[in-house]
Structure formats: structure tokens, C-alpha cells
Amino acid sequence: TIDGDTMADNTVTVRDRDTASQERIGIDKVTEFLRDRIG
């Protein structure tokens, strides 16, 4: 999720579809985050 905080702190919220758990990560870590989870 991109929200109002994204521009201020360069982070996004990612949500696990199956568990609905959420994690806030840096924009620069999105590719690595997704690669680790979906291969």
C-alpha cells in the first residue's frame, strides 16, 4: 500500500494475502522482499 507516509519516509505497507499480516518496508527493499517470498 502506498499512503501518506510513503512520501515522508519512503516506505510502503505490504500485506500477506493468506494471513493478512502487514509489514512496513522501505521502497528500496520491495524487490528483495518480493523475490524472497515468491521466488
CHARMM-style PDB file with segment names, atoms N, HN, CA, C and O in Angstrom:
ATOM      1  N   THR     1       0.843  -1.168   0.000  1.00  0.00      PROA
ATOM      2  CA  THR     1       0.000   0.000   0.000  1.00  0.00      PROA
ATOM      3  C   THR     1       0.890   1.234   0.000  1.00  0.00      PROA
ATOM      4  O   THR     1       1.847   1.333   0.768  1.00  0.00      PROA
ATOM      5  N   ILE     2       0.560   2.150  -0.861  1.00  0.00      PROA
ATOM      6  HN  ILE     2      -0.217   2.069  -1.485  1.00  0.00      PROA
ATOM      7  CA  ILE     2       1.222   3.449  -0.863  1.00  0.00      PROA
ATOM      8  C   ILE     2       0.262   4.412  -0.194  1.00  0.00      PROA
ATOM      9  O   ILE     2      -0.904   4.503  -0.579  1.00  0.00      PROA
ATOM     10  N   ASP     3       0.750   5.135   0.811  1.00  0.00      PROA
ATOM     11  HN  ASP     3       1.697   5.061   1.124  1.00  0.00      PROA
ATOM     12  CA  ASP     3      -0.132   6.030   1.558  1.00  0.00      PROA
ATOM     13  C   ASP     3       0.561   7.351   1.849  1.00  0.00      PROA
ATOM     14  O   ASP     3       1.620   7.643   1.293  1.00  0.00      PROA
ATOM     15  N   GLY     4      -0.030   8.130   2.704  1.00  0.00      PROA
ATOM     16  HN  GLY     4      -0.890   7.893   3.156  1.00  0.00      PROA
ATOM     17  CA  GLY     4       0.508   9.439   3.027  1.00  0.00      PROA
ATOM     18  C   GLY     4       1.895   9.408   3.623  1.00  0.00      PROA
ATOM     19  O   GLY     4       2.660  10.357   3.452  1.00  0.00      PROA
ATOM     20  N   ASP     5       2.238   8.337   4.321  1.00  0.00      PROA
ATOM     21  HN  ASP     5       1.616   7.566   4.460  1.00  0.00      PROA
ATOM     22  CA  ASP     5       3.566   8.230   4.924  1.00  0.00      PROA
ATOM     23  C   ASP     5       4.646   7.877   3.904  1.00  0.00      PROA
ATOM     24  O   ASP     5       5.829   8.109   4.151  1.00  0.00      PROA
ATOM     25  N   THR     6       4.253   7.326   2.776  1.00  0.00      PROA
ATOM     26  HN  THR     6       3.291   7.138   2.576  1.00  0.00      PROA
ATOM     27  CA  THR     6       5.220   6.883   1.777  1.00  0.00      PROA
ATOM     28  C   THR     6       6.149   8.013   1.353  1.00  0.00      PROA
ATOM     29  O   THR     6       7.365   7.832   1.306  1.00  0.00      PROA
ATOM     30  N   MET     7       5.593   9.152   1.051  1.00  0.00      PROA
ATOM     31  HN  MET     7       4.605   9.299   1.089  1.00  0.00      PROA
ATOM     32  CA  MET     7       6.411  10.273   0.601  1.00  0.00      PROA
ATOM     33  C   MET     7       7.297  10.807   1.723  1.00  0.00      PROA
ATOM     34  O   MET     7       8.399  11.292   1.465  1.00  0.00      PROA
ATOM     35  N   ALA     8       6.832  10.724   2.946  1.00  0.00      PROA
ATOM     36  HN  ALA     8       5.937  10.331   3.156  1.00  0.00      PROA
ATOM     37  CA  ALA     8       7.594  11.257   4.075  1.00  0.00      PROA
ATOM     38  C   ALA     8       8.761  10.358   4.469  1.00  0.00      PROA
ATOM     39  O   ALA     8       9.846  10.845   4.786  1.00  0.00      PROA
ATOM     40  N   ASP     9       8.533   9.034   4.449  1.00  0.00      PROA
ATOM     41  HN  ASP     9       7.652   8.638   4.191  1.00  0.00      PROA
ATOM     42  CA  ASP     9       9.580   8.139   4.954  1.00  0.00      PROA
ATOM     43  C   ASP     9      10.023   7.062   3.962  1.00  0.00      PROA
ATOM     44  O   ASP     9      10.766   6.150   4.325  1.00  0.00      PROA
ATOM     45  N   ASN    10       9.564   7.168   2.708  1.00  0.00      PROA
ATOM     46  HN  ASN    10       8.960   7.909   2.414  1.00  0.00      PROA
ATOM     47  CA  ASN    10       9.965   6.228   1.654  1.00  0.00      PROA
ATOM     48  C   ASN    10       9.702   4.774   2.022  1.00  0.00      PROA
ATOM     49  O   ASN    10      10.534   3.902   1.771  1.00  0.00      PROA
ATOM     50  N   THR    11       8.537   4.517   2.620  1.00  0.00      PROA
ATOM     51  HN  THR    11       7.862   5.225   2.824  1.00  0.00      PROA
ATOM     52  CA  THR    11       8.154   3.152   2.958  1.00  0.00      PROA
ATOM     53  C   THR    11       6.793   2.829   2.356  1.00  0.00      PROA
ATOM     54  O   THR    11       6.028   3.722   1.993  1.00  0.00      PROA
ATOM     55  N   VAL    12       6.512   1.549   2.258  1.00  0.00      PROA
ATOM     56  HN  VAL    12       7.134   0.823   2.552  1.00  0.00      PROA
ATOM     57  CA  VAL    12       5.212   1.054   1.811  1.00  0.00      PROA
ATOM     58  C   VAL    12       4.782  -0.058   2.757  1.00  0.00      PROA
ATOM     59  O   VAL    12       5.606  -0.633   3.468  1.00  0.00      PROA
ATOM     60  N   THR    13       3.496  -0.353   2.763  1.00  0.00      PROA
ATOM     61  HN  THR    13       2.827   0.115   2.186  1.00  0.00      PROA
ATOM     62  CA  THR    13       2.983  -1.458   3.558  1.00  0.00      PROA
ATOM     63  C   THR    13       2.694  -2.619   2.618  1.00  0.00      PROA
ATOM     64  O   THR    13       1.987  -2.460   1.623  1.00  0.00      PROA
ATOM     65  N   VAL    14       3.242  -3.781   2.935  1.00  0.00      PROA
ATOM     66  HN  VAL    14       3.816  -3.911   3.743  1.00  0.00      PROA
ATOM     67  CA  VAL    14       2.952  -4.991   2.167  1.00  0.00      PROA
ATOM     68  C   VAL    14       2.110  -5.910   3.040  1.00  0.00      PROA
ATOM     69  O   VAL    14       2.330  -6.014   4.247  1.00  0.00      PROA
ATOM     70  N   ARG    15       1.156  -6.567   2.421  1.00  0.00      PROA
ATOM     71  HN  ARG    15       0.977  -6.482   1.441  1.00  0.00      PROA
ATOM     72  CA  ARG    15       0.211  -7.409   3.161  1.00  0.00      PROA
ATOM     73  C   ARG    15       0.249  -8.818   2.585  1.00  0.00      PROA
ATOM     74  O   ARG    15       0.190  -9.005   1.370  1.00  0.00      PROA
ATOM     75  N   ASP    16       0.349  -9.798   3.462  1.00  0.00      PROA
ATOM     76  HN  ASP    16       0.398  -9.647   4.449  1.00  0.00      PROA
ATOM     77  CA  ASP    16       0.288 -11.196   3.056  1.00  0.00      PROA
ATOM     78  C   ASP    16      -1.160 -11.554   2.760  1.00  0.00      PROA
ATOM     79  O   ASP    16      -2.029 -11.415   3.620  1.00  0.00      PROA
ATOM     80  N   ARG    17      -1.411 -12.004   1.572  1.00  0.00      PROA
ATOM     81  HN  ARG    17      -0.706 -12.117   0.873  1.00  0.00      PROA
ATOM     82  CA  ARG    17      -2.775 -12.321   1.150  1.00  0.00      PROA
ATOM     83  C   ARG    17      -3.415 -13.399   2.006  1.00  0.00      PROA
ATOM     84  O   ARG    17      -4.605 -13.317   2.313  1.00  0.00      PROA
ATOM     85  N   ASP    18      -2.650 -14.405   2.396  1.00  0.00      PROA
ATOM     86  HN  ASP    18      -1.684 -14.471   2.147  1.00  0.00      PROA
ATOM     87  CA  ASP    18      -3.212 -15.547   3.112  1.00  0.00      PROA
ATOM     88  C   ASP    18      -3.418 -15.289   4.603  1.00  0.00      PROA
ATOM     89  O   ASP    18      -4.382 -15.778   5.193  1.00  0.00      PROA
ATOM     90  N   THR    19      -2.520 -14.526   5.207  1.00  0.00      PROA
ATOM     91  HN  THR    19      -1.737 -14.128   4.727  1.00  0.00      PROA
ATOM     92  CA  THR    19      -2.612 -14.310   6.652  1.00  0.00      PROA
ATOM     93  C   THR    19      -3.110 -12.919   7.020  1.00  0.00      PROA
ATOM     94  O   THR    19      -3.481 -12.670   8.167  1.00  0.00      PROA
ATOM     95  N   ALA    20      -3.116 -12.028   6.061  1.00  0.00      PROA
ATOM     96  HN  ALA    20      -2.814 -12.230   5.129  1.00  0.00      PROA
ATOM     97  CA  ALA    20      -3.494 -10.621   6.251  1.00  0.00      PROA
ATOM     98  C   ALA    20      -2.510  -9.874   7.149  1.00  0.00      PROA
ATOM     99  O   ALA    20      -2.788  -8.750   7.567  1.00  0.00      PROA
ATOM    100  N   SER    21      -1.361 -10.488   7.450  1.00  0.00      PROA
ATOM    101  HN  SER    21      -1.135 -11.401   7.111  1.00  0.00      PROA
ATOM    102  CA  SER    21      -0.353  -9.773   8.233  1.00  0.00      PROA
ATOM    103  C   SER    21       0.253  -8.670   7.371  1.00  0.00      PROA
ATOM    104  O   SER    21       0.354  -8.808   6.152  1.00  0.00      PROA
ATOM    105  N   GLN    22       0.649  -7.591   8.005  1.00  0.00      PROA
ATOM    106  HN  GLN    22       0.567  -7.479   8.996  1.00  0.00      PROA
ATOM    107  CA  GLN    22       1.193  -6.443   7.306  1.00  0.00      PROA
ATOM    108  C   GLN    22       2.585  -6.127   7.816  1.00  0.00      PROA
ATOM    109  O   GLN    22       2.912  -6.347   8.982  1.00  0.00      PROA
ATOM    110  N   GLU    23       3.394  -5.604   6.906  1.00  0.00      PROA
ATOM    111  HN  GLU    23       3.128  -5.425   5.959  1.00  0.00      PROA
ATOM    112  CA  GLU    23       4.752  -5.220   7.267  1.00  0.00      PROA
ATOM    113  C   GLU    23       5.091  -3.940   6.511  1.00  0.00      PROA
ATOM    114  O   GLU    23       4.785  -3.811   5.326  1.00  0.00      PROA
ATOM    115  N   ARG    24       5.710  -3.018   7.187  1.00  0.00      PROA
ATOM    116  HN  ARG    24       5.958  -3.122   8.150  1.00  0.00      PROA
ATOM    117  CA  ARG    24       6.125  -1.763   6.563  1.00  0.00      PROA
ATOM    118  C   ARG    24       7.599  -1.908   6.188  1.00  0.00      PROA
ATOM    119  O   ARG    24       8.433  -2.232   7.033  1.00  0.00      PROA
ATOM    120  N   ILE    25       7.912  -1.665   4.914  1.00  0.00      PROA
ATOM    121  HN  ILE    25       7.234  -1.402   4.228  1.00  0.00      PROA
ATOM    122  CA  ILE    25       9.293  -1.809   4.443  1.00  0.00      PROA
ATOM    123  C   ILE    25       9.673  -0.605   3.593  1.00  0.00      PROA
ATOM    124  O   ILE    25       8.813   0.108   3.076  1.00  0.00      PROA
ATOM    125  N   GLY    26      10.960  -0.397   3.460  1.00  0.00      PROA
ATOM    126  HN  GLY    26      11.659  -0.976   3.879  1.00  0.00      PROA
ATOM    127  CA  GLY    26      11.464   0.678   2.619  1.00  0.00      PROA
ATOM    128  C   GLY    26      11.207   0.376   1.154  1.00  0.00      PROA
ATOM    129  O   GLY    26      11.252  -0.776   0.722  1.00  0.00      PROA
ATOM    130  N   ILE    27      10.939   1.423   0.401  1.00  0.00      PROA
ATOM    131  HN  ILE    27      10.902   2.359   0.752  1.00  0.00      PROA
ATOM    132  CA  ILE    27      10.695   1.263  -1.034  1.00  0.00      PROA
ATOM    133  C   ILE    27      11.872   0.554  -1.694  1.00  0.00      PROA
ATOM    134  O   ILE    27      11.677  -0.253  -2.603  1.00  0.00      PROA
ATOM    135  N   ASP    28      13.073   0.843  -1.251  1.00  0.00      PROA
ATOM    136  HN  ASP    28      13.231   1.498  -0.512  1.00  0.00      PROA
ATOM    137  CA  ASP    28      14.254   0.232  -1.848  1.00  0.00      PROA
ATOM    138  C   ASP    28      14.387  -1.256  -1.530  1.00  0.00      PROA
ATOM    139  O   ASP    28      15.260  -1.923  -2.084  1.00  0.00      PROA
ATOM    140  N   LYS    29      13.546  -1.783  -0.656  1.00  0.00      PROA
ATOM    141  HN  LYS    29      12.837  -1.241  -0.206  1.00  0.00      PROA
ATOM    142  CA  LYS    29      13.591  -3.202  -0.283  1.00  0.00      PROA
ATOM    143  C   LYS    29      12.463  -4.022  -0.913  1.00  0.00      PROA
ATOM    144  O   LYS    29      12.396  -5.232  -0.698  1.00  0.00      PROA
ATOM    145  N   VAL    30      11.575  -3.389  -1.686  1.00  0.00      PROA
ATOM    146  HN  VAL    30      11.629  -2.406  -1.861  1.00  0.00      PROA
ATOM    147  CA  VAL    30      10.407  -4.086  -2.226  1.00  0.00      PROA
ATOM    148  C   VAL    30      10.812  -5.237  -3.143  1.00  0.00      PROA
ATOM    149  O   VAL    30      10.276  -6.338  -3.016  1.00  0.00      PROA
ATOM    150  N   THR    31      11.739  -5.006  -4.055  1.00  0.00      PROA
ATOM    151  HN  THR    31      12.175  -4.112  -4.158  1.00  0.00      PROA
ATOM    152  CA  THR    31      12.151  -6.059  -4.983  1.00  0.00      PROA
ATOM    153  C   THR    31      12.705  -7.260  -4.233  1.00  0.00      PROA
ATOM    154  O   THR    31      12.330  -8.397  -4.516  1.00  0.00      PROA
ATOM    155  N   GLU    32      13.587  -7.016  -3.287  1.00  0.00      PROA
ATOM    156  HN  GLU    32      13.892  -6.092  -3.057  1.00  0.00      PROA
ATOM    157  CA  GLU    32      14.170  -8.100  -2.492  1.00  0.00      PROA
ATOM    158  C   GLU    32      13.091  -8.827  -1.691  1.00  0.00      PROA
ATOM    159  O   GLU    32      13.086 -10.056  -1.628  1.00  0.00      PROA
ATOM    160  N   PHE    33      12.190  -8.080  -1.086  1.00  0.00      PROA
ATOM    161  HN  PHE    33      12.194  -7.082  -1.137  1.00  0.00      PROA
ATOM    162  CA  PHE    33      11.098  -8.649  -0.299  1.00  0.00      PROA
ATOM    163  C   PHE    33      10.263  -9.604  -1.157  1.00  0.00      PROA
ATOM    164  O   PHE    33       9.991 -10.735  -0.754  1.00  0.00      PROA
ATOM    165  N   LEU    34       9.864  -9.143  -2.331  1.00  0.00      PROA
ATOM    166  HN  LEU    34      10.085  -8.224  -2.658  1.00  0.00      PROA
ATOM    167  CA  LEU    34       9.040  -9.976  -3.209  1.00  0.00      PROA
ATOM    168  C   LEU    34       9.817 -11.176  -3.736  1.00  0.00      PROA
ATOM    169  O   LEU    34       9.276 -12.279  -3.813  1.00  0.00      PROA
ATOM    170  N   ARG    35      11.057 -10.974  -4.091  1.00  0.00      PROA
ATOM    171  HN  ARG    35      11.496 -10.078  -4.028  1.00  0.00      PROA
ATOM    172  CA  ARG    35      11.883 -12.070  -4.600  1.00  0.00      PROA
ATOM    173  C   ARG    35      12.017 -13.168  -3.548  1.00  0.00      PROA
ATOM    174  O   ARG    35      11.966 -14.353  -3.879  1.00  0.00      PROA
ATOM    175  N   ASP    36      12.187 -12.786  -2.296  1.00  0.00      PROA
ATOM    176  HN  ASP    36      12.228 -11.823  -2.028  1.00  0.00      PROA
ATOM    177  CA  ASP    36      12.313 -13.759  -1.208  1.00  0.00      PROA
ATOM    178  C   ASP    36      11.029 -14.556  -0.999  1.00  0.00      PROA
ATOM    179  O   ASP    36      11.077 -15.717  -0.593  1.00  0.00      PROA
ATOM    180  N   ARG    37       9.895 -13.944  -1.271  1.00  0.00      PROA
ATOM    181  HN  ARG    37       9.856 -13.000  -1.600  1.00  0.00      PROA
ATOM    182  CA  ARG    37       8.623 -14.597  -0.976  1.00  0.00      PROA
ATOM    183  C   ARG    37       7.998 -15.340  -2.151  1.00  0.00      PROA
ATOM    184  O   ARG    37       7.300 -16.334  -1.950  1.00  0.00      PROA
ATOM    185  N   ILE    38       8.236 -14.877  -3.359  1.00  0.00      PROA
ATOM    186  HN  ILE    38       8.803 -14.070  -3.522  1.00  0.00      PROA
ATOM    187  CA  ILE    38       7.590 -15.541  -4.494  1.00  0.00      PROA
ATOM    188  C   ILE    38       8.584 -16.168  -5.464  1.00  0.00      PROA
ATOM    189  O   ILE    38       8.186 -16.772  -6.461  1.00  0.00      PROA
ATOM    190  N   GLY    39       9.850 -16.029  -5.180  1.00  0.00      PROA
ATOM    191  HN  GLY    39      10.172 -15.539  -4.371  1.00  0.00      PROA
ATOM    192  CA  GLY    39      10.872 -16.663  -5.978  1.00  0.00      PROA
ATOM    193  C   GLY    39      11.100 -15.960  -7.229  1.00  0.00      PROA
ATOM    194  OT1 GLY    39      11.943 -16.374  -8.025  1.00  0.00      PROA
TER     195      GLY     39
END
